[in-house]
Amino acid sequence: MTTTRAVRFDSYGGTEVLYVGEVPTPVPGEGEVLVEVRAAGINPGEAAIRSGTMHEMFPGTLPSGQGSDLAGTVLELGDGVAEFAVGDEVLGFSWRRNSQATHVTVPVAQLIRKPTGIPWEVAGGLYVVACTAYAAVRAVAPAAGETIAVAGAAGGVGTVVVQLLSLHGVRVLGIASAGSDDWLLAHGATPVHYGDGLADRLTAAAPSGIDAFIDLFGPQYVQLAVDLGIPRDRVNTIISFQLAAELGVKAEGSEDASTTEVLTEMANLVAERKIEIPIAATYPLDQVAAAFTELEKRHTRGKIVLIP
């Protein structure tokens, strides 16, 4: 096995720049393992990097691979690896923008054992949503009995945030479309539809006030949270970094919780069925452009996952 199939793009652009090419199969270095990838999630941040809109913050090195989420089977060990054996089932993350491939090398410090019973597509789509949700919830310090609004409540990260807040005994106001009402209600959240008049609907849903606000969608919600008078140290966004700095609110996301300890905790919650990771769709690796076309409509409930 001298070559690996991997998602690539040679220039910034839309989904049309994505393709699957042949690259040399990576060789694990010291402290690394070679993983045969069974599933790799896709994420909005990857679309933003590929399009070039985040070039100032996360510049690309072209040509580039793509992806951070992954789950698979260990095929080969690098020097000094004692944490895993060939054949072990693992999940984790790569910071090399390369997980959307058939094979990838990963430092052992970025992998955990896949708990028995978690399907491959869930394991492969776990890292970004789990660690981002964990960071976002931790940032607003939820307490039982509080009311917390979540913008983008039915998306990949949002579905996990809603469930984590519910585990904390929080009343969740889930901002989403009407099509997500049933899912939100089934997971203990109060649906609040986005669009004109949202501020009035939130106020009506929480006449005693909203204690904190988590934005998973865009800057309009950060401004809304401030306009509603929510304390700025209890407003967190995972996407609107510039406005967060201007308004003095928090902007904590996956980078603030990317540890194997957090990932293990979240994976165990999934394995114990205390949290579910909705899978919106799976696509073969060759259909990566179609997968991102669907993702970028921004109406996906849960994760979209590539199956190499």
C-alpha positions in Angstrom: 0.0 0.0 0.0 2.0 3.0 -1.3 -0.8 5.5 -2.0 -3.8 6.8 -0.1 -7.0 8.4 -1.4 -7.5 11.8 0.2 -9.7 14.9 -0.2 -7.7 17.7 -1.7 -8.1 21.3 -3.0 -5.5 23.3 -4.9 -7.0 26.7 -4.6 -9.6 28.6 -2.5 -13.2 28.4 -3.8 -16.5 26.7 -3.6 -17.2 23.0 -3.4 -16.1 22.7 -7.1 -12.5 22.9 -6.0 -12.8 19.7 -3.9 -11.5 16.4 -5.3 -10.2 13.0 -4.2 -6.6 12.4 -5.2 -3.9 9.8 -4.7 -1.2 10.8 -2.2 1.7 8.8 -0.7 0.5 6.7 2.2 1.9 8.4 5.4 4.4 6.7 7.6 3.9 7.0 11.3 6.7 8.8 13.1 7.7 8.6 16.7 4.6 8.7 19.0 2.2 8.3 16.0 0.0 5.5 14.6 -1.3 4.9 11.1 -5.1 4.7 11.1 -7.3 3.1 8.4 -10.1 5.7 8.5 -13.6 4.2 8.7 -15.5 7.5 9.1 -14.6 11.2 9.0 -17.0 14.0 9.9 -17.3 17.3 7.9 -17.7 20.7 9.6 -18.6 24.3 8.7 -15.2 25.5 9.7 -13.6 23.4 7.0 -15.9 25.0 4.4 -14.8 28.4 5.7 -11.1 27.5 5.4 -11.6 26.1 1.9 -13.4 29.1 0.7 -10.7 31.5 1.9 -13.0 33.5 4.2 -10.9 32.5 7.2 -7.5 33.0 5.5 -6.4 35.7 8.0 -7.1 33.5 11.0 -6.4 30.0 9.5 -4.3 30.4 6.4 -4.1 27.4 4.1 -1.0 25.9 2.6 -2.0 24.9 -0.9 -2.5 22.3 -2.2 -4.3 21.2 1.0 -6.0 18.3 2.5 -9.0 18.6 4.7 -10.6 17.4 7.9 -10.0 16.9 11.6 -12.7 14.3 12.8 -11.8 10.6 12.4 -12.4 7.1 13.6 -10.8 3.9 12.4 -8.5 1.0 13.0 -4.8 1.1 13.9 -2.7 -0.4 11.1 0.8 0.5 12.1 2.7 1.8 15.1 5.5 4.4 15.1 8.5 4.2 17.4 7.7 4.5 21.1 4.0 3.8 20.9 2.7 1.7 23.8 -0.8 3.1 24.2 -2.3 1.2 21.2 -1.8 -2.0 19.3 -2.4 -2.9 15.7 -6.1 -3.7 15.3 -7.4 -1.3 18.0 -10.5 0.7 17.1 -9.9 4.4 17.8 -11.4 7.8 17.4 -9.9 11.3 17.7 -8.7 14.3 15.8 -6.0 15.5 13.5 -4.7 19.1 13.4 -3.0 18.5 10.0 -6.2 19.0 7.9 -6.0 15.5 6.5 -8.5 13.2 8.2 -10.8 13.0 5.1 -8.8 10.2 3.6 -8.5 6.4 3.6 -5.4 6.5 5.8 -3.9 9.0 8.1 -1.1 9.2 10.7 -2.2 10.7 14.1 -0.2 11.4 17.3 -1.4 9.0 20.1 -2.1 12.1 22.2 -5.0 12.9 19.9 -6.7 9.5 20.0 -8.8 7.5 22.4 -10.2 4.0 22.2 -13.6 3.8 20.5 -16.1 2.7 23.1 -18.0 -0.5 22.2 -21.4 0.2 20.8 -20.7 3.6 19.2 -21.3 3.2 15.4 -18.4 4.2 13.1 -20.3 7.2 11.6 -20.9 8.6 15.1 -17.4 8.0 16.3 -16.0 9.6 13.1 -18.1 12.7 13.6 -17.7 13.1 17.3 -14.6 15.2 17.9 -15.6 18.7 16.6 -19.2 18.7 17.8 -18.4 17.1 21.2 -15.4 19.3 22.2 -17.0 22.5 20.8 -20.2 21.8 22.6 -18.3 21.1 25.8 -16.4 24.3 25.6 -19.4 26.4 24.7 -21.4 25.1 27.6 -18.6 25.4 30.1 -18.0 29.0 29.0 -21.5 30.1 30.2 -21.3 28.2 33.5 -24.8 26.7 33.5 -26.6 26.1 36.8 -29.7 24.0 37.4 -32.9 25.9 37.0 -31.5 28.6 34.7 -32.8 29.5 31.3 -30.2 29.5 28.4 -30.9 30.4 24.8 -29.0 28.5 22.0 -28.9 29.9 18.5 -28.4 27.1 15.9 -29.8 24.6 18.3 -30.5 21.9 15.7 -27.2 21.9 14.0 -24.3 19.5 14.6 -22.9 21.3 17.6 -26.3 22.6 18.7 -27.9 19.2 19.2 -25.0 18.3 21.5 -25.2 21.7 23.4 -28.9 21.3 24.0 -28.4 17.8 25.5 -25.5 18.9 27.7 -27.5 21.8 29.0 -30.4 19.5 29.8 -28.0 17.2 31.7 -27.2 20.3 33.8 -30.9 20.8 34.6 -31.1 23.9 32.5 -34.2 25.1 30.6 -33.1 25.5 27.0 -34.6 27.9 24.5 -33.6 26.3 21.2 -33.5 28.8 18.3 -34.1 26.9 15.1 -36.6 26.4 12.3 -40.1 25.0 12.8 -38.9 21.7 11.2 -36.8 21.1 14.3 -39.6 21.5 16.8 -40.2 17.8 17.4 -36.5 17.0 18.0 -36.1 19.9 20.4 -39.2 19.0 22.3 -38.1 15.4 22.5 -34.8 16.5 24.1 -36.3 18.8 26.7 -35.9 22.1 24.9 -38.4 24.8 24.2 -38.4 25.6 20.4 -38.2 29.3 19.5 -38.3 30.0 15.7 -35.7 32.3 14.2 -36.5 35.3 12.0 -38.2 38.6 12.4 -39.6 39.2 15.9 -37.2 36.7 17.5 -36.4 39.0 20.5 -40.1 39.3 21.3 -40.5 35.5 21.1 -37.6 34.9 23.4 -38.9 37.4 25.9 -42.3 35.8 25.8 -40.8 32.3 26.3 -38.8 33.5 29.3 -40.7 36.3 31.0 -38.4 36.0 34.1 -35.3 36.6 31.9 -32.6 34.6 30.1 -29.5 33.8 32.1 -27.0 33.0 29.3 -26.8 32.8 25.5 -24.8 30.4 23.3 -24.4 31.5 19.6 -23.6 28.7 17.2 -24.7 30.5 14.0 -23.6 34.1 13.4 -23.0 37.6 14.6 -26.7 38.7 14.6 -27.3 36.4 17.6 -24.3 37.8 19.6 -25.7 41.3 19.1 -29.2 40.1 20.0 -27.9 38.6 23.3 -26.2 41.9 24.3 -29.4 43.8 23.3 -31.4 41.5 25.5 -29.2 42.6 28.5 -27.7 39.2 29.1 -24.4 39.6 31.1 -21.5 39.6 28.6 -19.5 37.1 30.5 -22.4 34.7 30.0 -22.6 35.1 26.2 -20.5 32.7 24.2 -20.0 32.4 20.4 -18.1 29.7 18.5 -18.1 31.6 15.2 -18.3 35.4 15.5 -14.8 36.1 16.8 -14.4 39.7 15.7 -17.7 40.8 17.1 -17.1 38.9 20.3 -13.9 40.9 20.8 -15.7 44.2 20.0 -18.5 43.5 22.5 -16.5 41.8 25.2 -18.3 38.4 25.1 -16.7 35.0 25.1 -15.6 33.1 22.0 -14.7 29.6 23.3 -14.9 26.6 21.0 -13.2 23.3 20.1 -9.6 24.6 20.6 -10.4 25.3 24.2 -11.5 21.8 24.9 -9.5 19.6 22.5 -8.1 17.1 25.0 -8.4 13.4 25.2 -9.9 13.8 28.6 -12.8 15.8 27.3 -13.2 13.6 24.3 -13.3 10.5 26.5 -15.9 12.1 28.8 -18.1 12.9 25.8 -17.6 9.6 24.1 -18.7 7.8 27.3 -21.8 10.0 27.5 -22.6 8.8 24.0 -21.8 5.2 24.7 -24.1 5.4 27.8 -26.8 6.9 25.7 -27.0 10.0 27.8 -26.3 12.0 24.6 -27.0 11.1 21.0 -25.1 12.4 18.0 -27.7 12.7 15.2 -26.4 11.7 11.8 -28.0 13.7 9.1 -26.3 11.8 6.2 -23.3 9.8 5.2 -21.5 10.1 1.9 -18.8 8.1 0.2 -15.4 9.9 0.1 -15.8 10.5 -3.7 -18.9 12.5 -3.0 -17.2 15.0 -0.7 -18.4 18.0 -2.9 -22.0 16.9 -2.6 -21.6 16.4 1.2 -20.4 20.0 1.6 -23.0 21.3 -0.7 -25.6 19.9 1.6 -23.8 21.1 4.7 -23.4 24.7 3.4 -27.2 25.0 3.1 -27.0 25.4 6.9 -30.2 23.5 7.5 -28.7 20.1 8.5 -29.8 18.6 11.8 -26.8 16.7 13.2 -23.6 15.6 11.5 -22.7 14.7 7.9 -20.0 12.1 7.7 -17.8 10.8 5.0 -17.2 7.0 4.7 -13.9 6.3 2.9 
